[in-house]
């Protein structure tokens, strides 16, 4: 059995639609990076992720919503680009609020749980 430090404990929340994950921490981070960089490939590099993986995550998110959360344009003289849509911004903000509320609601229990873990 590997010992782990209590600081390594994490709680993960994912919002699923059927078998697909509409939003989780990794997808939220990807949306933020796309918003900063204006590019799926630049966001992938920033997150140390392959372009293919990032594109697949964006595609899965886009399939979970009634309209895209990320739109992309093909390359040209200045290259392509990507933009987080208004729906994507709203989904991201709501997900961050869900995380904050969930964290606040379970904070005491998580701290007590951590005390019981191997150090």
C-alpha positions in Angstrom: 0.0 0.0 0.0 1.4 3.4 -1.0 1.2 6.1 1.7 -0.2 9.4 0.6 -0.2 12.8 2.1 -3.5 14.3 3.3 -2.8 17.2 1.0 -3.1 14.9 -2.0 -6.8 14.1 -1.4 -9.1 15.6 -3.9 -12.8 15.7 -4.5 -14.0 15.6 -8.1 -17.3 16.7 -9.5 -18.4 15.9 -13.0 -21.6 16.8 -14.7 -22.7 14.0 -17.0 -25.1 13.7 -19.9 -25.7 10.0 -20.4 -22.3 8.4 -20.9 -20.6 11.8 -21.8 -19.0 14.2 -19.3 -20.3 17.6 -20.1 -18.1 19.4 -17.6 -15.4 18.4 -15.1 -12.3 20.1 -13.8 -10.1 19.2 -16.8 -12.7 20.5 -19.3 -13.2 23.7 -17.2 -9.4 24.3 -17.3 -9.4 23.7 -21.0 -12.2 26.2 -21.6 -10.3 28.8 -19.5 -7.1 28.1 -21.5 -9.0 28.4 -24.8 -10.4 31.7 -23.6 -7.0 33.0 -22.7 -5.1 31.8 -25.8 -7.8 31.9 -28.5 -6.7 28.5 -29.8 -7.3 24.8 -29.0 -3.7 23.9 -29.9 -2.2 26.7 -27.7 -4.6 25.7 -24.9 -3.5 22.1 -25.2 0.2 23.1 -25.1 -0.5 25.2 -22.0 -2.1 22.3 -20.3 0.5 19.8 -21.4 -2.1 17.9 -23.4 -2.1 16.6 -27.0 -4.1 18.6 -29.5 -6.1 15.5 -30.3 -7.1 15.0 -26.7 -8.1 18.7 -26.4 -10.1 18.5 -29.6 -11.9 15.4 -28.4 -12.7 17.1 -25.0 -14.1 20.1 -26.9 -16.1 17.9 -29.2 -17.6 16.0 -26.3 -18.6 19.2 -24.5 -20.1 20.6 -27.7 -22.2 17.4 -28.1 -23.5 17.7 -24.5 -25.0 21.2 -25.0 -27.7 22.5 -27.4 -25.2 24.7 -29.1 -21.4 24.8 -29.1 -19.4 25.9 -26.1 -16.4 26.4 -28.3 -16.3 27.5 -31.9 -13.2 27.0 -34.1 -12.1 28.5 -37.4 -9.8 26.7 -39.8 -6.3 28.0 -40.5 -5.5 30.6 -43.2 -2.9 33.2 -43.5 -3.0 34.0 -39.8 -3.9 30.5 -38.8 -7.1 29.3 -37.2 -8.5 30.1 -33.8 -11.1 29.1 -31.3 -13.5 31.0 -29.1 -15.5 30.1 -26.0 -19.1 31.0 -26.8 -21.4 32.8 -24.4 -22.9 29.4 -23.5 -19.4 28.1 -22.8 -18.7 31.1 -20.6 -22.0 30.6 -18.7 -21.4 26.8 -18.3 -17.9 27.5 -17.0 -19.1 30.1 -14.5 -21.9 27.8 -13.3 -19.5 24.9 -12.9 -17.1 27.0 -10.9 -20.0 28.1 -8.6 -21.1 24.5 -8.2 -17.5 23.6 -7.2 -17.3 26.4 -4.7 -20.7 25.6 -3.1 -19.9 21.9 -2.9 -16.5 22.6 -1.4 -18.0 24.9 1.2 -20.7 22.4 2.1 -18.3 19.5 2.7 -15.3 21.4 4.0 -15.5 20.2 7.7 -16.2 16.6 6.7 -13.3 16.5 4.3 -10.9 18.0 6.9 -12.0 15.3 9.4 -11.7 12.6 6.8 -8.1 13.8 6.0 -7.1 13.3 9.6 -7.8 9.6 9.2 -5.6 9.1 6.2 -2.1 7.7 6.2 0.5 10.3 6.5 
